[in-house]
């Protein structure tokens, strides 16, 4: 039976403790969030989308964040990705305190250290698969030229080597998402943030994409944080964080592969 522990308890050297912090004591953290909150304001109405989230993600960990629609997953994703600012709380990513960054610095940090994978793939329709991957590298403004052997290696790993000269419209949904994953990985980011990466895929393609995300996580040791409302997909994570009504309400150990009930 799956055991979901309450978010407020962690196991430290002294056994289970009430701390309000979710973390994995076995790995060095790359993301540390303390009392992170976000309130949207529209007119006089305030919507507390994220409340007091305190957790950390270890370097190289694959963490799934699950919760029903409206639980604050996307809000968390935007804040972690530097696409939105928290209303309060602290966020440290790869040793850098996000609150201290100006907008331009945050953009730079995002481009250099974070790779994004979205539900709708977000590929440029007029570029081939290769062009889409290449552009992910170009906008990161790396000093070195892209190593074509690395692009080939990624394409091989993701099973799209023979599809690189095709336009997105000539690719299946699963292939498009694998191109999007290659685009996210091409800069060798420290962190991959994936928002419902299998939301537009059928079960077979969804499983294949998740397996590849896991394979690349193992091979390149980058941290993956995947947001999903799909409990089966979430089990691929090393850990699963549960959200409800804007709060982190529980943590569960994942199994490292997709489980179908
Ligand atoms: P999820 O991704 O889990 O579906 P969201 O983070 O999108 O959840 O939303 C959390 C809550 O914040 C919801 O009540 C949603 O309606 C609200 N919300 C999200 N974005 C905005 C916004 N830009 N303005 C006002 N309320 C918002």
Boltz pocket constraint, residues with backbone or C-beta under 6 A from the ligand:
constraints:
  - pocket:
      binder: B
      contacts: [[A, 40], [A, 41], [A, 42], [A, 47], [A, 48], [A, 49], [A, 67], [A, 68], [A, 69], [A, 70], [A, 71], [A, 72], [A, 73], [A, 74], [A, 75], [A, 76]]
      max_distance: 6.0
